[in-house]
Amino acid sequence: MKILKYMKKYMVILPVSTMSLFVALPKGANAQIAVVEVIKAGVKKVIKAVDLKIQRLQNQTIWLQNAQKVLENQLSKLKLTEIADWTDKQKNLYSEYYQELWKIKSAITYYKRIKDLTAKQVAIVDEYKWAWNLFKQDKHFTADELDYMEKVYGGILEESIKNLDQILLVLASFKTQMSDAERLEIINKAADQMDGNYTTLKKFNYQNISTSIQRAVSLYETAKLKEIYGIE
């Protein structure tokens, strides 16, 4: 079976970070199922966490926006001379409202971006499950070829768990002193890795599908395989 050389990097068992979402997995085919379930559980956890944080931040934003409007209305009623007589405390308070509002809006933007990345992770898992379930039943692949596929998928799924670790790191970063630049760097890196994993997975699946179709012995079998794999 003709396989792209760069696929080999996904056959390497990668070290699991301390933030990883699983600890011990069974070997063989069951390991693939276990990894997928772990990723699915992790994805659901991230989505739920993001949803809750977005809702909480949006509520805070509404409160700050309302407070800002009240403050602005009061300002509009003041005369210029009265504005000039503001105390430092009032000026600082007004400034803090804007600063807090900016921080919250910035955080909401991050969380929404993370939610988009999580959706891509879901797509990776779904693409894997769809293809692997079909390949295992396809008589055109040998046991050795299926074993090779399993190793490649295992590497991609290991990478996926690392991506989830990065997402969780950004979620946790809002409790630390991490800068916006650092958060953005982590998010962009995770996004690039997810895009790369998804592209690699799609290419790998397409190559396997093409191999199966090429091994068909009749036009009917070819047509049937295209129907099964959704090839027009």
Buried (B, 14 or more C-beta within 10 A) or exposed (E): BEBEEEBEEBBEEBEBEEEBBBEEBEEEEEBBBBBBEBBBEBBEBBBEBBEEBBEBBBEBBEEBBEBBEEBEEEEEEEEEEEEEEBEEEBEEEBEEBEEBBEBBBBBBEBBEBBBEBBEBBBBBBEBBBEBBEBBEEBEBBEEEBBEBBBBBBBBBBBBBBBBBBBBBBBBEBBEEEBEEEBBEEBBEEBBEBBEEBBEBBBEBBEBBBBBBBEBBEEEEBBEEBBEBBEEE
